[in-house]
Amino acid sequence: MVVSAADIDVTRLDPYAFMALIGKRVLHPGGRAATDALLARAEIEPGDAVLDAGCGVGTTAIRVARQHRAHVTAVDIDPLMLERAERNVRAAGLKDHVSVQRGDVVAMAFPDASFDQVLAEAVTMFVDRARAAAELVRVTRPGGRILATEFAWRRPPSDEARHTFQGEVCPGMQFDTVDDWVRLYEGAGMADLEIATGPFEMMTPRGFVADEGLRNTAAVMFRTLSSASYVRRMAWLWPRVQRAVPYLGFVLVSGTKPVKG
């Protein structure tokens, strides 16, 4: 199904969906640097079955299929994200290597142990975290790897920053400290956990250009300026995110599913 921009009420979109609408390709905390770190730890082999849970617009799924010659299943629940992901996969000429499917990360329709590697970039913090983490582990084969990037507070936020980001910008988003994420994924059954952290730069000028490149940054700016509703949404969103930037970061959690017996 094609999602027409004319049919979308921009004021009702969460920041991720809005950024997808205006053409941003990297849509998770830590940006491209976080994905680089995630894939360096993933140990993906040619022919591996890889799940990209909460795939967004398909940027990481495309990269995995292209660089690692893996078979990628890209899952998201949002129609706009799915439409953009399908479009990007077609444009990359990877329809035979990336399957874009609708799915809910807390109740995925895959058998146990379906995938060699499971990736989740900024997805579990939007849902029931314990259920989502357990599902990521469930669909991974014993000995396979699970890797996730999430928001985390790098230092205790001000009351204003916490309220603005988690109350206004992304209401319902659930995250706190790095230790909280470690406990969550350990409780879901991940073993041999490794942790990496870094700054949140996706919505800073430097990070935006680093993630998108000059050409797509210019294209995103042009699309934003092409619509009064887009300009209003960005004018509302940008300063609110900036209040939280000094406190925000990302955490990368990687581990394995234990082999029983």
DOSE-824786 format. One line per field, with one value per residue (C-alpha): residue number from 1; residue in one letter; z, y, x negated. Coordinates in pm, 1 decimal. Each point is the difference from the previous one (the first is absolute). Example, Ala and Ser with C-alpha at 12.3 -4.5 7.8 and 13.67 -1.06 7.14 Angstrom:
gukol: c(1/2)
tike: c(A/S)
pz: c(780.0/-66.0)
py: c(-450.0/344.0)
px: c(-1230.0/-137.0)
***
This chain:
gukol: c(1/2/3/4/5/6/7/8/9/10/11/12/13/14/15/16/17/18/19/20/21/22/23/24/25/26/27/28/29/30/31/32/33/34/35/36/37/38/39/40/41/42/43/44/45/46/47/48/49/50/51/52/53/54/55/56/57/58/59/60/61/62/63/64/65/66/67/68/69/70/71/72/73/74/75/76/77/78/79/80/81/82/83/84/85/86/87/88/89/90/91/92/93/94/95/96/97/98/99/100/101/102/103/104/105/106/107/108/109/110/111/112/113/114/115/116/117/118/119/120/121/122/123/124/125/126/127/128/129/130/131/132/133/134/135/136/137/138/139/140/141/142/143/144/145/146/147/148/149/150/151/152/153/154/155/156/157/158/159/160/161/162/163/164/165/166/167/168/169/170/171/172/173/174/175/176/177/178/179/180/181/182/183/184/185/186/187/188/189/190/191/192/193/194/195/196/197/198/199/200/201/202/203/204/205/206/207/208/209/210/211/212/213/214/215/216/217/218/219/220/221/222/223/224/225/226/227/228/229/230/231/232/233/234/235/236/237/238/239/240/241/242/243/244/245/246/247/248/249/250/251/252/253/254/255/256/257/258/259/260/261)
tike: c(M/V/V/S/A/A/D/I/D/V/T/R/L/D/P/Y/A/F/M/A/L/I/G/K/R/V/L/H/P/G/G/R/A/A/T/D/A/L/L/A/R/A/E/I/E/P/G/D/A/V/L/D/A/G/C/G/V/G/T/T/A/I/R/V/A/R/Q/H/R/A/H/V/T/A/V/D/I/D/P/L/M/L/E/R/A/E/R/N/V/R/A/A/G/L/K/D/H/V/S/V/Q/R/G/D/V/V/A/M/A/F/P/D/A/S/F/D/Q/V/L/A/E/A/V/T/M/F/V/D/R/A/R/A/A/A/E/L/V/R/V/T/R/P/G/G/R/I/L/A/T/E/F/A/W/R/R/P/P/S/D/E/A/R/H/T/F/Q/G/E/V/C/P/G/M/Q/F/D/T/V/D/D/W/V/R/L/Y/E/G/A/G/M/A/D/L/E/I/A/T/G/P/F/E/M/M/T/P/R/G/F/V/A/D/E/G/L/R/N/T/A/A/V/M/F/R/T/L/S/S/A/S/Y/V/R/R/M/A/W/L/W/P/R/V/Q/R/A/V/P/Y/L/G/F/V/L/V/S/G/T/K/P/V/K/G)
pz: c(0.0/-94.1/277.8/-152.2/177.2/-76.7/211.1/309.3/295.5/76.4/347.8/103.6/-114.3/252.4/-70.7/-166.3/-241.5/-76.0/-75.6/-227.4/-177.5/-83.3/-120.5/287.6/-34.9/336.4/270.8/320.9/294.0/-67.7/-372.0/-254.3/253.5/221.8/-294.9/-87.2/354.8/-3.3/-326.2/109.2/290.9/-196.4/-175.0/-291.4/-251.2/-363.5/-17.1/361.3/76.2/161.6/160.3/5.9/257.6/-20.3/-333.1/-56.5/-357.7/-63.2/10.5/217.2/-169.7/-338.0/133.3/152.8/-319.3/-218.0/212.3/163.2/-269.2/265.3/-31.6/194.6/130.6/76.3/230.5/112.3/117.7/-141.3/-351.9/-89.1/98.6/-192.6/-312.7/16.2/71.9/-296.5/-224.3/116.0/-41.1/-356.3/-79.6/133.1/-223.4/300.3/-10.8/-20.9/311.2/230.7/90.4/149.2/220.3/243.6/351.2/367.0/197.5/311.1/-187.3/-311.9/-230.3/-34.2/145.1/276.6/-111.9/-346.5/-35.8/29.4/92.3/137.8/-15.9/171.1/-28.8/222.0/11.7/341.6/176.3/-172.9/120.3/292.5/39.2/178.1/-256.7/-292.5/134.5/66.3/-360.1/-141.6/191.7/-84.5/-376.4/14.6/-45.5/291.2/-37.6/-216.6/81.6/107.5/-31.9/97.6/18.5/224.9/146.2/345.7/229.6/4.4/311.3/216.7/-204.8/123.1/75.2/-303.3/-232.1/120.3/-22.2/-340.6/-161.4/156.7/63.2/-308.8/-278.6/47.0/247.1/116.6/-81.2/281.7/83.7/276.8/70.0/-159.0/304.2/-55.1/-354.6/116.3/258.7/-257.9/-259.3/257.7/131.7/-353.4/-18.5/-179.4/104.7/-43.6/-7.1/-130.6/35.7/-194.5/40.7/-187.3/-48.3/-162.6/-311.5/-242.1/49.5/23.7/-308.9/-3.3/56.8/-262.9/-268.9/114.6/-23.4/-319.6/-198.4/-153.3/-289.4/205.8/271.5/-268.8/-135.7/346.5/49.9/-338.8/78.6/337.0/-152.4/-271.5/243.9/260.9/218.0/-15.5/96.2/296.8/114.2/-22.0/177.6/283.2/12.2/-38.9/307.4/224.5/-101.3/54.4/366.9/51.5/-217.5/276.1/210.2/-267.6/-140.0/-139.8/136.2/-212.7/162.5/-168.9/111.3/-92.3/53.0/215.2/-138.5/248.2/110.2)
py: c(0.0/341.5/258.7/342.0/298.2/193.3/-246.2/33.6/224.9/113.0/124.2/-355.8/-159.1/-99.4/141.5/-321.8/-10.8/370.3/-35.7/-294.4/208.6/276.9/-249.6/-58.2/-340.9/-52.3/-3.8/-132.5/134.0/3.5/29.3/-163.7/-32.5/-216.4/-223.2/-30.7/-115.5/-238.3/-168.1/-27.6/-213.8/-197.2/-243.9/-42.1/-265.4/-28.8/-188.0/72.5/50.2/343.2/169.9/380.5/58.0/347.0/56.4/356.0/103.7/-301.7/169.8/-260.7/-294.8/119.8/47.9/-349.7/-163.7/194.8/-16.7/-341.1/-188.4/-108.3/-72.0/270.8/6.2/361.5/42.0/308.5/78.6/350.9/24.1/307.6/-169.3/-313.9/196.9/189.0/-319.5/-181.4/296.6/18.1/-375.8/16.3/297.2/-189.5/-299.2/-233.4/-137.7/-354.9/53.2/215.7/-97.4/288.3/-120.0/144.4/-128.0/87.5/-34.4/-116.3/-283.9/-100.1/-265.8/-192.5/-343.3/-32.7/12.3/140.1/232.1/-12.5/368.4/237.5/377.9/256.3/369.5/222.7/-223.0/-161.2/335.8/72.0/-313.9/-241.9/-31.6/-334.3/-167.0/148.1/-104.3/-351.0/-20.3/106.9/-281.5/-253.9/33.1/-25.3/-341.6/-135.9/143.6/284.1/365.5/271.1/364.8/305.1/373.5/211.7/346.5/45.9/294.1/55.5/210.7/81.9/231.5/317.2/-21.4/219.0/-222.1/-319.0/146.3/157.3/-307.7/-282.6/195.7/220.6/-113.4/-377.5/-64.9/-358.1/-62.7/-205.0/12.2/107.6/-96.2/-240.5/-227.5/-23.7/-126.5/-254.7/-139.6/-12.7/-200.2/-228.0/-70.8/-88.1/-272.9/161.9/-120.0/133.5/358.2/273.5/367.6/308.4/354.1/325.4/342.6/75.5/202.3/-103.6/331.9/229.3/185.8/-192.0/-335.1/65.3/62.6/-291.7/-239.2/126.5/155.3/344.6/-102.2/-163.6/266.4/258.3/-215.3/-30.8/375.4/60.5/-236.4/163.1/347.0/-118.8/-29.1/246.9/-289.6/-157.5/330.8/39.0/-355.3/42.0/337.0/-170.1/-309.8/127.5/229.1/-256.3/-271.1/237.0/42.8/-372.2/-40.1/84.9/-288.3/-256.3/-279.3/-347.3/-339.9/-300.2/-333.6/-313.3/-360.6/-356.7/-245.2/-279.9/-348.8/-228.3/-327.5)
px: c(0.0/-133.4/24.9/62.2/-153.5/316.7/199.5/-220.4/75.3/-354.7/90.6/87.1/-326.1/-262.0/-348.8/-120.4/291.8/-32.3/-369.9/78.7/261.7/-246.2/-259.2/-240.1/-159.0/-170.4/264.7/-148.8/-203.6/-371.0/61.4/-227.4/-284.3/221.7/89.5/-369.7/-70.4/296.1/-99.0/-364.1/120.9/258.8/-235.8/243.0/-103.8/110.7/328.2/96.5/367.2/17.9/300.4/12.5/274.4/150.3/-171.3/120.5/-69.4/-223.2/-339.9/-172.6/174.3/-125.4/-350.7/-9.6/123.9/-240.8/-315.4/38.1/198.1/248.4/371.9/179.6/354.6/90.8/298.9/188.6/351.9/35.4/154.9/-204.3/-325.8/93.5/84.6/-329.7/-195.6/155.0/-75.0/-361.6/-53.2/133.2/-220.6/-301.5/81.1/15.8/355.7/-139.2/-212.6/215.2/355.5/200.6/284.5/249.0/-57.4/29.9/-321.9/186.5/174.7/-191.5/142.4/-325.4/-77.9/-254.9/-364.3/80.4/-300.5/-377.1/-21.3/263.3/-42.0/221.5/-77.7/215.5/305.1/49.9/21.5/332.2/180.3/15.4/-373.8/-11.3/228.3/-191.7/-340.4/130.9/129.4/-336.1/-166.2/272.5/-37.6/-380.8/-158.3/-206.7/-347.9/130.8/-51.4/242.6/-103.1/201.0/-53.9/218.9/23.5/-152.1/-59.1/-375.5/38.8/301.5/223.1/157.1/369.1/65.1/-205.5/167.0/350.7/-59.7/-153.2/198.8/317.2/35.6/-233.1/33.4/281.1/2.6/-366.1/-155.0/-367.4/-230.3/-360.7/-246.6/29.2/376.1/-53.1/-257.5/241.5/279.8/-193.2/-160.4/349.4/111.9/-263.0/-294.1/-345.4/-353.4/126.1/-225.4/85.1/-105.9/127.2/-22.6/159.1/333.7/-78.0/274.1/178.5/-300.0/-126.7/-328.6/164.7/265.5/-261.3/-216.6/295.2/159.5/-282.6/19.1/224.9/273.9/-23.9/72.2/284.3/155.5/-23.2/161.3/288.8/51.7/14.9/238.2/290.2/123.2/116.7/-346.6/-161.6/234.9/-66.1/-376.4/17.5/187.0/-222.1/-355.7/-29.1/167.2/-244.9/-292.8/97.3/-61.1/-311.2/-253.3/132.0/82.4/-209.1/32.7/-86.9/-91.0/77.0/-131.1/4.5/80.5/282.2/-139.4/-35.3/173.4/-153.0)
***
